[in-house]
Amino acid sequence: MPRRPLRQGKRKRRSCFSKPQFLAFSPFARSVSLFASRRPSNSKSRPKIPSESRGNHALKEKIQRPESSDEDEHEDTVQADFAFFDPKPDDFHGVKILLQTYLNNEQWDLSGLVDLILGQTTVGTVVKIDDEEDDGLFSVITALNLGRYKDHQCIIELKKYLLKVCQDKDVKSDLNVLLGEKAKDVGLLVSQRVVNLPPQLLPPQYDALFDEVSWAIEDEPTAELRDSFRFKFYLLITRIYKNKNAEQQKGASKVHEPIIYIKPEDEIFHKLSSWSFTYPLHTQEVAAHEASLLVYA
């Protein structure tokens, strides 16, 4: 397996495409891309971005936007270079905005969680426009060891919140074990982004995350740090919409899905999970759908 690149002197690699294509290369990432685009895979695959270019590389994405004028039917093409960066302190406000509703409207130490994300530079990625003048942040992804950070206030409050909202007794027992005696084996997979981020960026993000976890297991300076990335479980917290009339519609029509996944990869994770539970959120409902918090491992 290739070694993790040095943190300095990273080369930048660009890929340009004008229509959605699969940019990933692990089976999982290809599945994410398939769910994201809802299109069948083609037989061509791109070579994987070399490991030495991971720390800071850009993907050039052409986004087509319909022209508002009624005089013609031409489409206006907006081109943007999205770059992957290691998190740094300057990203604090951007990451905090993305995570603002991570635990619904719960009052908790969100700033502390953001500090943990930014402090763990060996595993974690933020996505920005590749422009020195634009410091906007579009996505963040990382995995935090719940045992390593168990004494931090944000992790204590997050565990307390999850145990409070879990109503299924059997699942709560499993959750309690995962958050307690098995915490050192659990990675809290945090993945938040703006709603309209091009889906073609999802597979490279997840590939980069799991590559970095593998590199950290080999390259971290101490055995304790290396072991902290040997995850046996991943815990994910995300939002979904549940169809409140799914039971009545069962058998009558398959048009209305019982669950709408805001992030397409959550459908894959959910199907692969050992257990899960949902908790209704007190937010403005969308038509016949109810916003819920989905937790699974």
C-alpha positions as CSV (number, residue, x, y, z in Angstrom):
1,M,0.0,0.0,0.0
2,P,1.4,3.5,-0.9
3,R,2.8,5.5,2.0
4,R,1.1,8.6,3.2
5,P,2.6,11.7,1.4
6,L,4.5,14.3,3.4
7,R,2.4,17.3,4.5
8,Q,4.5,19.8,2.5
9,G,5.2,20.1,-1.2
10,K,2.0,18.6,-2.4
11,R,1.4,18.5,-6.1
12,K,-2.0,19.5,-7.5
13,R,-3.8,17.3,-9.9
14,R,-6.8,18.4,-12.0
15,S,-9.5,16.4,-13.8
16,C,-11.9,18.1,-16.2
17,F,-15.3,16.8,-17.3
18,S,-18.4,18.3,-18.7
19,K,-21.0,15.7,-17.7
20,P,-21.3,13.4,-14.7
21,Q,-18.7,10.6,-14.7
22,F,-17.5,8.2,-12.0
23,L,-14.3,9.4,-10.5
24,A,-13.9,6.7,-7.9
25,F,-12.3,3.5,-7.8
26,S,-13.0,1.4,-4.7
27,P,-16.2,-0.7,-4.8
28,F,-17.8,1.4,-2.1
29,A,-17.0,4.7,-3.8
30,R,-18.5,3.4,-7.1
31,S,-21.6,2.5,-5.2
32,V,-21.8,6.0,-3.7
33,S,-21.4,7.5,-7.2
34,L,-24.1,5.2,-8.6
35,F,-26.6,6.3,-5.9
36,A,-25.6,9.9,-6.2
37,S,-26.2,10.2,-9.9
38,R,-28.9,7.6,-10.3
39,R,-27.3,6.7,-13.6
40,P,-25.9,3.3,-14.7
41,S,-22.1,2.9,-14.5
42,N,-20.2,3.0,-17.8
43,S,-17.4,0.6,-18.6
44,K,-14.6,3.2,-18.5
45,S,-12.8,4.1,-15.3
46,R,-10.4,6.8,-14.5
47,P,-7.0,6.1,-12.9
48,K,-6.9,6.8,-9.2
49,I,-5.4,10.1,-8.2
50,P,-1.9,9.4,-7.0
51,S,-1.4,9.4,-3.2
52,E,1.2,12.1,-3.4
53,S,-1.4,14.6,-4.7
54,R,-4.1,13.8,-2.1
55,G,-3.4,16.6,0.3
56,N,-4.4,19.4,-2.0
57,H,-5.8,18.6,-5.3
58,A,-8.6,20.0,-7.4
59,L,-11.4,18.6,-9.5
60,K,-12.7,20.9,-12.2
61,E,-16.5,20.5,-12.4
62,K,-18.6,22.1,-15.1
63,I,-22.1,22.8,-13.8
64,Q,-24.8,23.5,-16.4
65,R,-27.4,26.1,-15.4
66,P,-30.5,26.8,-17.6
67,E,-30.5,30.4,-19.0
68,S,-33.4,32.4,-17.6
69,S,-34.0,34.3,-20.9
70,D,-37.1,33.2,-22.9
71,E,-35.4,34.3,-26.2
72,D,-33.2,31.3,-26.5
73,E,-32.9,27.8,-25.1
74,H,-29.1,27.8,-24.7
75,E,-27.6,26.7,-21.4
76,D,-25.1,28.7,-19.4
77,T,-22.1,26.7,-18.2
78,V,-20.5,27.6,-14.9
79,Q,-17.1,26.1,-14.3
80,A,-15.7,25.7,-10.8
81,D,-12.5,24.1,-9.5
82,F,-13.1,22.3,-6.2
83,A,-10.0,21.5,-4.2
84,F,-9.4,19.1,-1.3
85,F,-7.5,20.5,1.6
86,D,-6.4,19.4,5.1
87,P,-8.4,21.1,7.8
88,K,-6.8,24.1,9.4
89,P,-7.7,26.6,12.2
90,D,-8.9,29.2,9.6
91,D,-11.7,26.8,8.6
92,F,-13.4,27.0,12.1
93,H,-16.4,29.2,11.1
94,G,-17.0,27.4,7.8
95,V,-17.0,23.9,9.5
96,K,-19.2,25.2,12.3
97,I,-21.8,26.5,9.8
98,L,-21.9,23.1,8.1
99,L,-22.4,21.4,11.4
100,Q,-24.9,23.9,12.9
101,T,-27.8,21.4,12.8
102,Y,-25.7,18.3,13.4
103,L,-27.7,17.5,16.6
104,N,-30.8,19.3,15.5
105,N,-31.2,22.4,17.8
106,E,-29.6,20.8,20.8
107,Q,-27.5,23.2,22.9
108,W,-24.1,21.5,23.1
109,D,-20.4,22.0,22.7
110,L,-20.4,22.2,18.9
111,S,-17.3,24.5,18.9
112,G,-15.4,21.7,20.8
113,L,-16.3,19.2,18.1
114,V,-15.1,21.6,15.4
115,D,-11.8,22.1,17.3
116,L,-11.3,18.3,17.3
117,I,-12.0,18.1,13.6
118,L,-9.5,20.9,12.8
119,G,-6.9,19.5,15.2
120,Q,-6.8,16.1,13.5
121,T,-5.1,16.9,10.3
122,T,-3.8,13.4,9.4
123,V,-7.4,12.2,8.8
124,G,-10.0,14.7,7.5
125,T,-10.7,16.8,4.4
126,V,-12.4,20.1,3.6
127,V,-13.6,21.1,0.1
128,K,-13.2,24.6,-1.2
129,I,-13.2,26.4,-4.5
130,D,-9.7,26.4,-5.8
131,D,-9.3,30.2,-5.6
132,E,-7.1,32.0,-3.1
133,E,-9.5,34.8,-2.9
134,D,-12.5,32.5,-2.0
135,D,-12.2,30.9,1.4
136,G,-15.7,29.5,1.4
137,L,-16.1,25.9,2.6
138,F,-18.4,23.4,0.9
139,S,-17.8,20.1,2.6
140,V,-16.1,18.5,5.6
141,I,-15.5,14.8,6.2
142,T,-13.5,13.1,9.0
143,A,-13.5,10.2,11.5
144,L,-13.0,10.8,15.2
145,N,-12.2,8.0,17.7
146,L,-14.8,8.1,20.5
147,G,-12.4,6.5,22.9
148,R,-9.5,8.9,22.2
149,Y,-11.6,11.9,22.7
150,K,-13.9,10.5,25.4
151,D,-13.0,13.2,28.0
152,H,-13.8,16.1,25.7
153,Q,-17.0,17.9,26.7
154,C,-18.4,17.8,23.1
155,I,-18.1,13.9,23.0
156,I,-19.6,13.6,26.5
157,E,-22.6,15.7,25.5
158,L,-23.0,13.9,22.1
159,K,-23.1,10.5,23.9
160,K,-25.6,11.8,26.4
161,Y,-27.8,13.2,23.6
162,L,-27.8,10.0,21.6
163,L,-28.7,7.9,24.7
164,K,-31.5,10.3,25.5
165,V,-33.2,10.3,22.1
166,C,-32.8,6.5,21.5
167,Q,-36.2,4.9,22.3
168,D,-35.6,1.4,21.2
169,K,-34.5,-0.6,24.3
170,D,-32.5,-3.3,22.3
171,V,-30.7,-0.7,20.2
172,K,-30.1,1.5,23.2
173,S,-28.3,-1.4,24.8
174,D,-26.1,-1.8,21.8
175,L,-25.5,1.9,21.6
176,N,-24.6,2.0,25.3
177,V,-21.9,-0.6,24.7
178,L,-20.6,1.1,21.6
179,L,-20.3,4.5,23.4
180,G,-18.8,2.9,26.5
181,E,-16.6,-0.2,26.6
182,K,-16.1,-0.3,22.9
183,A,-15.6,3.4,22.3
184,K,-11.9,3.0,21.5
185,D,-12.9,0.9,18.4
186,V,-15.5,3.4,17.2
187,G,-15.0,6.1,14.6
188,L,-17.6,8.9,14.6
189,L,-17.8,9.5,10.8
190,V,-18.7,13.1,10.3
191,S,-19.7,14.1,6.8
192,Q,-21.5,17.4,6.2
193,R,-21.7,19.5,3.0
194,V,-23.8,22.1,1.2
195,V,-26.9,20.6,-0.5
196,N,-25.9,21.3,-4.1
197,L,-22.3,20.0,-4.0
198,P,-21.7,18.2,-7.2
199,P,-22.2,14.4,-6.6
200,Q,-19.1,13.6,-8.6
201,L,-17.0,14.9,-5.6
202,L,-18.5,12.3,-3.2
203,P,-16.5,9.2,-4.2
204,P,-13.1,10.9,-4.1
205,Q,-13.9,12.3,-0.7
206,Y,-14.7,8.9,0.8
207,D,-11.8,7.3,-1.0
208,A,-9.5,10.0,0.5
209,L,-10.9,9.5,4.0
210,F,-10.4,5.7,4.0
211,D,-7.0,6.0,2.5
212,E,-6.0,8.4,5.2
213,V,-7.3,6.1,7.9
214,S,-5.1,3.3,6.4
215,W,-2.1,5.6,6.2
216,A,-2.6,6.8,9.8
217,I,-2.5,3.2,11.0
218,E,0.9,2.9,9.5
219,D,2.4,6.3,9.8
220,E,1.3,7.9,13.1
221,P,4.4,8.4,15.4
222,T,3.1,6.4,18.4
223,A,1.4,3.0,18.8
224,E,-1.4,4.7,20.7
225,L,-2.2,7.0,17.8
226,R,-1.9,4.3,15.3
227,D,-4.3,2.1,17.2
228,S,-6.8,4.9,17.5
229,F,-7.5,4.6,13.8
230,R,-8.0,0.8,13.8
231,F,-11.8,1.3,13.7
232,K,-14.0,-1.8,14.0
233,F,-17.2,0.3,13.9
234,Y,-18.3,3.6,12.4
235,L,-21.1,5.6,14.0
236,L,-23.0,8.0,11.7
237,I,-25.6,10.7,12.5
238,T,-27.5,12.1,9.6
239,R,-30.9,13.6,8.6
240,I,-33.6,11.9,6.6
241,Y,-37.2,12.5,5.7
242,K,-39.8,9.8,6.5
243,N,-43.0,9.4,4.6
244,K,-45.7,9.7,7.3
245,N,-48.2,7.8,5.1
246,A,-45.9,5.0,4.1
247,E,-48.0,2.3,5.8
248,Q,-51.2,3.3,4.0
249,Q,-49.4,3.5,0.7
250,K,-47.7,0.1,1.1
251,G,-48.8,-2.2,-1.7
252,A,-50.9,0.5,-3.4
253,S,-48.1,2.4,-4.9
254,K,-44.3,2.4,-5.0
255,V,-44.0,6.0,-6.1
256,H,-43.7,7.3,-2.6
257,E,-40.5,6.0,-0.8
258,P,-40.8,5.4,2.9
259,I,-37.5,7.2,3.5
260,I,-35.9,10.0,1.5
261,Y,-32.1,10.2,2.1
262,I,-30.8,13.7,1.8
263,K,-27.3,12.3,1.3
264,P,-27.4,9.4,-1.2
265,E,-24.5,7.5,0.5
266,D,-26.6,7.2,3.7
267,E,-28.8,4.7,1.9
268,I,-25.8,2.5,1.4
269,F,-24.6,2.9,4.9
270,H,-28.0,2.3,6.3
271,K,-28.4,-1.0,4.5
272,L,-25.0,-2.2,5.6
273,S,-25.5,-1.1,9.3
274,S,-25.8,-3.6,12.2
275,W,-28.5,-1.5,13.8
276,S,-30.1,1.9,13.6
277,F,-32.7,4.1,15.1
278,T,-34.5,7.3,14.2
279,Y,-35.7,10.2,16.2
280,P,-38.3,12.8,14.9
281,L,-37.0,16.4,14.8
282,H,-39.0,19.3,15.8
283,T,-38.6,21.2,12.6
284,Q,-40.9,22.6,9.9
285,E,-42.3,19.5,8.1
286,V,-42.2,19.2,4.3
287,A,-45.6,18.2,3.0
288,A,-46.3,14.5,4.0
289,H,-42.7,14.0,5.2
290,E,-41.3,14.1,8.7
291,A,-37.7,15.2,9.4
292,S,-35.9,12.6,11.5
293,L,-32.4,12.1,12.9
294,L,-31.0,8.7,11.8
295,V,-28.2,7.1,13.8
296,Y,-26.6,3.9,12.7
297,A,-23.5,1.8,13.2
